[in-house]
Amino acid sequence: MRVQSTTFAALLSVAAVNAQGSFTEWHPAGAGDSRGPCPGLNTLANHGFLPHNGRNFTIDIMKKGLRDSLNFTDALTQVLFNAAITTNPEAGAQSFGLDTLSRHNILEHDASLSRSDKFFSADFISFNSTVFEKTKAIWTGDNIDIQMAANARIARINESKKDNPEFEFSATAAQASAAEGAAYMLGFGNRSTNTANKAQVVYFFENERLPIELGWKTPSQEITPTDLVGYTAAILKATPAQAKRRDGMVAMQF
């Protein structure tokens, strides 16, 4: 029995490192598992495309997981990994975890579409339905277009600036928040119309689960750094002119 238990534990360890992923299998975080402020990476961990424990995401694990689930090119995943690795305080780190992403005002930032600002809650990492209801109200159609994505983003920035006396929004955070909009537009969108299916996007945010039951499929066209830059730039361009002076926005450069 002891040998069997040891073998089983070893298999679990291997499975955590060599994530395979499933579109139909889904398991939320359990005891000891880590989750963070990024609903996308949380979702892929819940589906097993990334290690379910939420830890030790290496570049090889990330490349396979994002390619198999969302059809991200390795080049795009490398860009994302390079940003994420900066949240690991360990010198020379070769991996990061969902817990390291939670370090405030590196990539995690105030004015999230679906999380509380750190000032208002000790739990600024988990999904916050009150915050997200405000975001959903700005997505007024069945499909989210670029203007709606820009409006939702700037509405959260303006609200946080008004209500949060410790509001922080670095140039990196400004860039990240625009890129986050680009990511859901690409992951759940139609590039011929530059829109995203609102029901699928909402389902994804609220459940941290791929919206398979709503008809979503992995994008057939791979998603590249150029795509992310283009959609990010479109969201920034669509930001109301009066808001741009207060936004701290910077251009995406890869």
One Martini backbone bead per residue (centre of mass of N, CA, C, O) as a GRO file, in nm:
protein
  254
    1MET     BB    1   0.058   0.062  -0.021
    2ARG     BB    2   0.297   0.255   0.001
    3VAL     BB    3   0.389   0.222  -0.291
    4GLN     BB    4   0.125   0.314  -0.423
    5SER     BB    5   0.120   0.599  -0.297
    6THR     BB    6   0.388   0.692  -0.414
    7THR     BB    7   0.313   0.652  -0.710
    8PHE     BB    8   0.068   0.843  -0.715
    9ALA     BB    9   0.222   1.098  -0.633
   10ALA     BB   10   0.411   1.095  -0.876
   11LEU     BB   11   0.194   1.119  -1.095
   12LEU     BB   12   0.086   1.392  -1.004
   13SER     BB   13   0.349   1.544  -1.047
   14VAL     BB   14   0.372   1.492  -1.352
   15ALA     BB   15   0.096   1.616  -1.431
   16ALA     BB   16   0.165   1.906  -1.335
   17VAL     BB   17   0.401   1.945  -1.543
   18ASN     BB   18   0.242   1.768  -1.784
   19ALA     BB   19   0.024   1.925  -1.925
   20GLN     BB   20  -0.266   1.859  -2.134
   21GLY     BB   21  -0.570   1.883  -2.137
   22SER     BB   22  -0.930   1.989  -2.143
   23PHE     BB   23  -1.244   2.082  -2.263
   24THR     BB   24  -1.432   1.896  -2.064
   25GLU     BB   25  -1.245   1.919  -1.835
   26TRP     BB   26  -1.321   2.054  -1.495
   27HIS     BB   27  -1.125   2.212  -1.221
   28PRO     BB   28  -1.113   2.370  -0.960
   29ALA     BB   29  -0.970   2.483  -0.705
   30GLY     BB   30  -0.797   2.343  -0.447
   31ALA     BB   31  -0.631   2.241  -0.203
   32GLY     BB   32  -0.325   2.421  -0.257
   33ASP     BB   33  -0.411   2.589  -0.483
   34SER     BB   34  -0.344   2.830  -0.737
   35ARG     BB   35  -0.452   3.169  -0.789
   36GLY     BB   36  -0.530   3.465  -0.985
   37PRO     BB   37  -0.591   3.767  -1.177
   38CYS     BB   38  -0.603   3.569  -1.431
   39PRO     BB   39  -0.857   3.424  -1.604
   40GLY     BB   40  -0.702   3.270  -1.824
   41LEU     BB   41  -0.500   3.102  -1.652
   42ASN     BB   42  -0.707   2.983  -1.464
   43THR     BB   43  -0.862   2.830  -1.683
   44LEU     BB   44  -0.623   2.650  -1.784
   45ALA     BB   45  -0.589   2.513  -1.508
   46ASN     BB   46  -0.880   2.395  -1.485
   47HIS     BB   47  -0.821   2.226  -1.768
   48GLY     BB   48  -0.495   2.141  -1.777
   49PHE     BB   49  -0.303   2.317  -1.967
   50LEU     BB   50  -0.214   2.385  -1.688
   51PRO     BB   51  -0.116   2.358  -1.391
   52HIS     BB   52  -0.343   2.304  -1.140
   53ASN     BB   53  -0.165   2.437  -0.903
   54GLY     BB   54  -0.034   2.717  -1.026
   55ARG     BB   55   0.274   2.619  -1.079
   56ASN     BB   56   0.552   2.629  -1.255
   57PHE     BB   57   0.570   2.813  -1.523
   58THR     BB   58   0.701   2.742  -1.811
   59ILE     BB   59   0.768   2.790  -2.135
   60ASP     BB   60   0.688   2.505  -2.233
   61ILE     BB   61   0.415   2.491  -2.093
   62MET     BB   62   0.297   2.745  -2.220
   63LYS     BB   63   0.316   2.677  -2.518
   64LYS     BB   64   0.138   2.426  -2.514
   65GLY     BB   65  -0.116   2.535  -2.367
   66LEU     BB   66  -0.178   2.781  -2.568
   67ARG     BB   67  -0.188   2.617  -2.827
   68ASP     BB   68  -0.405   2.395  -2.752
   69SER     BB   69  -0.635   2.608  -2.662
   70LEU     BB   70  -0.580   2.913  -2.839
   71ASN     BB   71  -0.364   2.936  -3.072
   72PHE     BB   72  -0.090   3.025  -2.981
   73THR     BB   73   0.197   3.133  -3.044
   74ASP     BB   74   0.515   3.109  -2.938
   75ALA     BB   75   0.576   3.412  -2.964
   76LEU     BB   76   0.346   3.511  -2.784
   77THR     BB   77   0.414   3.348  -2.531
   78GLN     BB   78   0.689   3.476  -2.489
   79VAL     BB   79   0.586   3.756  -2.427
   80LEU     BB   80   0.415   3.677  -2.180
   81PHE     BB   81   0.640   3.543  -2.019
   82ASN     BB   82   0.828   3.789  -1.994
   83ALA     BB   83   0.624   3.938  -1.815
   84ALA     BB   84   0.560   3.725  -1.589
   85ILE     BB   85   0.855   3.678  -1.475
   86THR     BB   86   0.866   3.962  -1.321
   87THR     BB   87   0.693   3.843  -1.064
   88ASN     BB   88   0.949   3.692  -0.988
   89PRO     BB   89   1.180   3.745  -0.722
   90GLU     BB   90   1.367   3.540  -0.828
   91ALA     BB   91   1.671   3.493  -0.921
   92GLY     BB   92   1.667   3.356  -1.235
   93ALA     BB   93   1.397   3.283  -1.317
   94GLN     BB   94   1.200   3.008  -1.502
   95SER     BB   95   0.933   3.082  -1.340
   96PHE     BB   96   0.582   3.092  -1.264
   97GLY     BB   97   0.284   3.199  -1.087
   98LEU     BB   98  -0.026   3.285  -0.986
   99ASP     BB   99   0.090   3.413  -0.727
  100THR     BB  100   0.296   3.616  -0.858
  101LEU     BB  101   0.076   3.783  -1.016
  102SER     BB  102  -0.032   3.921  -0.734
  103ARG     BB  103   0.158   4.140  -0.751
  104HIS     BB  104   0.137   4.463  -0.708
  105ASN     BB  105   0.187   4.667  -0.984
  106ILE     BB  106   0.275   4.503  -1.234
  107LEU     BB  107   0.025   4.343  -1.365
  108GLU     BB  108  -0.135   4.386  -1.148
  109HIS     BB  109  -0.433   4.604  -1.117
  110ASP     BB  110  -0.607   4.855  -1.120
  111ALA     BB  111  -0.907   4.857  -1.290
  112SER     BB  112  -1.053   4.605  -1.317
  113LEU     BB  113  -1.309   4.420  -1.468
  114SER     BB  114  -1.312   4.167  -1.210
  115ARG     BB  115  -1.168   4.337  -0.979
  116SER     BB  116  -1.055   4.460  -0.705
  117ASP     BB  117  -0.910   4.683  -0.541
  118LYS     BB  118  -0.681   4.673  -0.297
  119PHE     BB  119  -0.802   4.897  -0.109
  120PHE     BB  120  -1.100   4.742  -0.077
  121SER     BB  121  -0.941   4.450  -0.065
  122ALA     BB  122  -0.781   4.163   0.032
  123ASP     BB  123  -0.942   4.045  -0.225
  124PHE     BB  124  -0.788   4.116  -0.547
  125ILE     BB  125  -0.801   3.825  -0.712
  126SER     BB  126  -1.084   3.761  -0.721
  127PHE     BB  127  -1.379   3.741  -0.829
  128ASN     BB  128  -1.608   4.030  -0.886
  129SER     BB  129  -1.940   4.085  -0.930
  130THR     BB  130  -1.973   4.389  -0.887
  131VAL     BB  131  -1.766   4.480  -1.092
  132PHE     BB  132  -1.869   4.313  -1.343
  133GLU     BB  133  -2.146   4.444  -1.375
  134LYS     BB  134  -2.030   4.710  -1.483
  135THR     BB  135  -1.904   4.594  -1.733
  136LYS     BB  136  -2.154   4.461  -1.865
  137ALA     BB  137  -2.317   4.733  -1.900
  138ILE     BB  138  -2.120   4.827  -2.143
  139TRP     BB  139  -2.206   4.566  -2.288
  140THR     BB  140  -2.483   4.624  -2.500
  141GLY     BB  141  -2.445   4.373  -2.675
  142ASP     BB  142  -2.405   4.060  -2.814
  143ASN     BB  143  -2.153   4.218  -2.917
  144ILE     BB  144  -1.820   4.301  -2.886
  145ASP     BB  145  -1.654   4.588  -2.943
  146ILE     BB  146  -1.403   4.805  -2.942
  147GLN     BB  147  -1.556   5.034  -2.801
  148MET     BB  148  -1.655   4.869  -2.559
  149ALA     BB  149  -1.377   4.791  -2.457
  150ALA     BB  150  -1.282   5.083  -2.409
  151ASN     BB  151  -1.513   5.174  -2.220
  152ALA     BB  152  -1.468   4.968  -1.992
  153ARG     BB  153  -1.183   5.046  -1.921
  154ILE     BB  154  -1.223   5.358  -1.861
  155ALA     BB  155  -1.439   5.327  -1.645
  156ARG     BB  156  -1.255   5.187  -1.436
  157ILE     BB  157  -1.043   5.405  -1.418
  158ASN     BB  158  -1.228   5.640  -1.329
  159GLU     BB  159  -1.340   5.507  -1.076
  160SER     BB  160  -1.071   5.461  -0.929
  161LYS     BB  161  -0.976   5.754  -0.928
  162LYS     BB  162  -1.221   5.858  -0.758
  163ASP     BB  163  -1.229   5.624  -0.506
  164ASN     BB  164  -0.909   5.575  -0.494
  165PRO     BB  165  -0.654   5.705  -0.293
  166GLU     BB  166  -0.439   5.457  -0.408
  167PHE     BB  167  -0.410   5.492  -0.695
  168GLU     BB  168  -0.266   5.275  -0.951
  169PHE     BB  169  -0.104   5.342  -1.292
  170SER     BB  170   0.103   5.226  -1.480
  171ALA     BB  171   0.235   5.179  -1.783
  172THR     BB  172   0.210   4.872  -1.762
  173ALA     BB  173  -0.089   4.867  -1.678
  174ALA     BB  174  -0.201   5.012  -1.924
  175GLN     BB  175  -0.106   4.800  -2.125
  176ALA     BB  176  -0.237   4.550  -1.997
  177SER     BB  177  -0.538   4.641  -2.009
  178ALA     BB  178  -0.551   4.650  -2.318
  179ALA     BB  179  -0.452   4.356  -2.374
  180GLU     BB  180  -0.688   4.216  -2.231
  181GLY     BB  181  -0.898   4.303  -2.437
  182ALA     BB  182  -0.761   4.172  -2.679
  183ALA     BB  183  -0.775   3.878  -2.578
  184TYR     BB  184  -1.092   3.845  -2.574
  185MET     BB  185  -1.133   3.925  -2.868
  186LEU     BB  186  -0.961   3.686  -2.984
  187GLY     BB  187  -1.066   3.428  -2.823
  188PHE     BB  188  -1.400   3.531  -2.877
  189GLY     BB  189  -1.376   3.607  -3.185
  190ASN     BB  190  -1.431   3.802  -3.492
  191ARG     BB  191  -1.211   3.914  -3.735
  192SER     BB  192  -1.415   4.015  -3.956
  193THR     BB  193  -1.576   4.211  -3.722
  194ASN     BB  194  -1.445   4.286  -3.448
  195THR     BB  195  -1.578   4.067  -3.247
  196ALA     BB  196  -1.743   3.947  -2.946
  197ASN     BB  197  -1.893   3.711  -2.759
  198LYS     BB  198  -2.058   3.792  -2.484
  199ALA     BB  199  -2.148   3.524  -2.355
  200GLN     BB  200  -1.862   3.398  -2.358
  201VAL     BB  201  -1.713   3.612  -2.196
  202VAL     BB  202  -1.885   3.599  -1.942
  203TYR     BB  203  -1.848   3.301  -1.880
  204PHE     BB  204  -1.544   3.313  -1.846
  205PHE     BB  205  -1.531   3.512  -1.610
  206GLU     BB  206  -1.742   3.371  -1.408
  207ASN     BB  207  -1.598   3.057  -1.438
  208GLU     BB  208  -1.323   2.986  -1.546
  209ARG     BB  209  -1.426   2.884  -1.844
  210LEU     BB  210  -1.478   2.730  -2.124
  211PRO     BB  211  -1.745   2.793  -2.372
  212ILE     BB  212  -1.849   2.517  -2.496
  213GLU     BB  213  -2.168   2.522  -2.438
  214LEU     BB  214  -2.170   2.794  -2.642
  215GLY     BB  215  -1.974   2.702  -2.903
  216TRP     BB  216  -1.687   2.708  -2.847
  217LYS     BB  217  -1.370   2.740  -3.020
  218THR     BB  218  -1.081   2.713  -3.126
  219PRO     BB  219  -0.906   2.905  -3.302
  220SER     BB  220  -0.815   2.856  -3.634
  221GLN     BB  221  -0.651   3.110  -3.605
  222GLU     BB  222  -0.372   3.218  -3.524
  223ILE     BB  223  -0.211   3.391  -3.251
  224THR     BB  224  -0.028   3.688  -3.256
  225PRO     BB  225   0.154   3.960  -3.185
  226THR     BB  226   0.019   4.132  -3.405
  227ASP     BB  227  -0.267   4.096  -3.305
  228LEU     BB  228  -0.234   4.214  -3.022
  229VAL     BB  229  -0.133   4.490  -3.109
  230GLY     BB  230  -0.373   4.571  -3.289
  231TYR     BB  231  -0.599   4.554  -3.070
  232THR     BB  232  -0.469   4.740  -2.868
  233ALA     BB  233  -0.458   4.990  -3.052
  234ALA     BB  234  -0.764   5.004  -3.101
  235ILE     BB  235  -0.845   5.055  -2.807
  236LEU     BB  236  -0.680   5.314  -2.769
  237LYS     BB  237  -0.809   5.473  -3.006
  238ALA     BB  238  -1.113   5.441  -2.876
  239THR     BB  239  -1.044   5.623  -2.666
  240PRO     BB  240  -1.140   5.885  -2.529
  241ALA     BB  241  -0.983   6.182  -2.550
  242GLN     BB  242  -1.025   6.281  -2.248
  243ALA     BB  243  -0.891   6.013  -2.129
  244LYS     BB  244  -0.597   6.004  -2.239
  245ARG     BB  245  -0.478   6.222  -2.036
  246ARG     BB  246  -0.540   5.998  -1.778
  247ASP     BB  247  -0.408   5.701  -1.852
  248GLY     BB  248  -0.098   5.622  -1.931
  249MET     BB  249  -0.052   5.543  -2.215
  250VAL     BB  250   0.107   5.296  -2.423
  251ALA     BB  251   0.284   5.150  -2.655
  252MET     BB  252   0.318   4.867  -2.824
  253GLN     BB  253   0.622   4.661  -2.783
  254PHE     BB  254   0.810   4.379  -2.967
   0.00000   0.00000   0.00000
